[in-house]
Each structure stands twice: as structure tokens, then as C-alpha cells.
Amino acid sequence: MAKWTAFPYPADAYTYAAAALKKQWPRLHAGDAEPWPRDEAVRSAWALFHAGEFRKAFDAGLKAGGAGITVANKAQCIHAHYLEKSEGAKLRMFLEAAERAEAQQQAEPGNANAWYWQAYALGRYSQGISVVKALAQGLGSKVKHALETTIRLAPKHADAHIALGSFHAEVIDKVGKLIGHTQGADAVTGLRMYQQALALNPTSAIARIEYANGLVMLEGDRRMAEAEKLYEEAAACTPMDAMERLDVELARSELED
């Protein structure tokens, strides 16, 4: 595997020793509802992830196995989405994570994040190849099913609500409401998913960013002022780890453009 791009910001504030990691765990994982790991090796992999050491977290997660696979999948997906410059490498990373998550589902069908990271990876892959092409390949139904399964297994999984909102918004934006309906996409459901995500994780920058994007896709310019306000709120969020810092910086860069 090629060298990964380093996290580009200071990470001292996101470096958690064991006791601090446990104390901050509910806040750090308000988005993905990941339970506190029993395995010390998995906890160490998570500490690397939160500090922005995504490649090291990936390697440590794979080595730990079990719940460590979730760390590896998250590290690979977040690196691919935010930091990987090569489009080809990015798409390969998403497919690798999706395949790994699907295998994890077979071993642990009740593991909500095995379903979520498959959906996330395939969703980002679909954006990369074009949503229309992905729908033609049947990826839309696979993403929707995996996200709905995630929420059934973990009803407080805020990130799955975000992603399901984005599924509805992206499909309708790209193929229209009529064809989108055949793919199970519905504007009202999409907006409700975003709202539920914010209720579940009110400190989330990415929930605001994706909600803003979804508003514009579903409602157009008449919701632009509301979308801009959400971006401003996202840019003002206080990040608790490296991933959240990338979200906040994304919001800030969009506001500058």
C-alpha cells in the first residue's frame, strides 16, 4: 500500500492516554456509537486514530483483529475521503474497506459498524464514480440496506442517520424525485434523517455540513441561507479529535470559497 498523507494539523490536543480516552469516549464516539473496547490493543488503535495517526491506526486495528477491524475501516475511509490525493487510490481504499466490512458482517452480523463502514465506503465510492453509474450497478440499494441495518442495530448511531439522509438527497439530486422513488429515495425522509442526526449528536460539525449540502440538493436556493448558517456553525465547532478537525477545516474552507 502506498504511503498515506500525514494529518496536516497539530495533534497534541487530540492525543489521549488510556484514562482520558475512556473518559472522553462517549463524546468521541457520539457519532458512530462504537462501544468501549474490551481489548487493550483495540483501545490503543483508537487512540492512534483520534490523534490523526491514521496509517498507524489502520495497521494496529488490522493486527488486533475483531473490534480492531472497525478502527482499520474508519481510519482508511477517513484518510481516503479527506487526505488521499490520488482519485484511483481513493476509490481502491473505499472498495477495500467495503469488502473488509462485509466480511466483518458475516463474522458479526450484530455489529452495527460493520454495516455502517460498508455503507460509508460504498457511498463515497459511488460519489467518486458518479451516483448515476453507482445506481446502475445496484450500489444504491446496498448502501440503503446497510444504513437501515445500522440504525436498526444501533438506533442512536448519528453518523448512519447523516449518511442515510445523504443517500436520499444524492439520489434525488442526481436522478430526480420520480426515478429516485424507484431507488427508495424520499426528500422528507432525507431531511428527517439529518435532523435526527443533529439531535443525537448536537456537537457534530459533519452533521451540519451534510445537512447543509442536503438542504441545497433537495430544496435548492431557497434554503441557501439556512445552509450557509449550518456551515458557519460547523466552522465554529470545537473538534475533539483529528477527524473532527478535518470536518471543521472543511467547513471553514467552503466558507472562504
Long-range contacts (C-beta under 8 A, 24 or more apart in sequence): 2-86, 2-89, 3-55, 4-54, 4-55, 4-58, 4-79, 4-83, 4-84, 5-79, 5-83, 5-84, 5-85, 6-52, 6-83, 7-52, 7-53, 7-54, 7-83, 7-242, 7-246, 8-83, 9-52, 9-242, 9-245, 9-249, 11-51, 11-52, 11-53, 11-242, 14-50, 14-51, 14-52, 14-239, 14-240, 14-241, 14-242, 14-245, 15-47, 15-50, 15-51, 16-47, 16-50, 16-51, 17-47, 18-43, 18-47, 21-46, 21-47, 21-50, 24-240, 27-203, 27-240, 28-240, 28-241, 30-158, 30-200, 30-201, 30-203, 30-204, 31-157, 31-158, 31-159, 31-162, 31-201, 31-204, 31-206, 31-207, 32-74, 32-113, 32-116, 32-157, 32-158, 32-159, 33-112, 33-113, 33-154, 33-156, 33-157, 33-158, 34-70, 34-113, 37-67, 38-67, 39-64, 39-66, 39-67, 39-68, 41-68, 42-66, 42-67, 42-68, 42-71, 45-71, 45-72, 46-71, 48-75, 49-74, 49-75, 49-78, 49-241, 49-242, 49-243, 50-240, 50-241, 50-242, 50-243, 51-241, 51-242, 52-241, 52-242, 52-245, 54-78, 54-79, 54-83, 54-242, 55-79, 69-100, 69-101, 69-104, 69-114, 70-104, 70-111, 70-113, 70-114, 70-117, 72-97, 72-100, 73-97, 73-100, 73-101, 73-104, 73-113, 73-117, 73-121, 74-113, 74-117, 77-117, 77-120, 77-121, 77-124, 78-243, 78-246, 80-124, 81-124, 82-243, 82-246, 82-250, 83-246, 87-128, 90-128, 91-125, 91-128, 91-129, 94-121, 94-122, 94-124, 94-125, 94-128, 95-121, 95-125, 97-121, 98-122, 98-125, 110-153, 111-153, 112-149, 112-150, 112-153, 112-154, 112-157, 112-160, 113-150, 113-154, 115-146, 115-147, 115-149, 115-150, 115-153, 116-146, 116-147, 116-150, 116-157, 116-159, 116-160, 116-163, 118-142, 118-146, 119-143, 119-146, 119-147, 119-150, 119-160, 119-163, 120-159, 120-163, 122-146, 123-163, 123-166, 123-167, 126-170, 127-170, 130-174, 131-170, 131-171, 131-173, 131-174, 131-175, 132-174, 132-175, 135-171, 135-174, 135-175, 135-183, 140-167, 140-171, 140-183, 140-184, 141-183, 141-184, 143-167, 144-183, 144-184, 156-200, 157-200, 158-196, 158-197, 158-198, 158-200, 158-201, 158-204, 158-207, 159-197, 159-201, 159-206, 161-193, 161-194, 161-196, 161-197, 161-200, 162-193, 162-194, 162-197, 162-204, 162-206, 162-207, 162-210, 162-211, 164-190, 164-193, 165-190, 165-191, 165-192, 165-193, 165-194, 165-197, 165-210, 165-211, 165-214, 166-190, 166-210, 166-213, 166-214, 168-193, 168-214, 168-218, 169-213, 169-214, 169-217, 169-218, 170-217, 172-217, 172-218, 173-217, 173-218, 187-218, 190-214, 190-218, 191-215, 191-218, 203-237, 203-238, 204-237, 204-247, 205-234, 205-235, 205-237, 205-239, 205-244, 205-247, 205-248, 205-250, 205-251, 206-234, 206-244, 206-247, 208-233, 208-234, 208-237, 208-251, 209-234, 209-247, 209-250, 209-251, 209-254, 228-255, 231-255
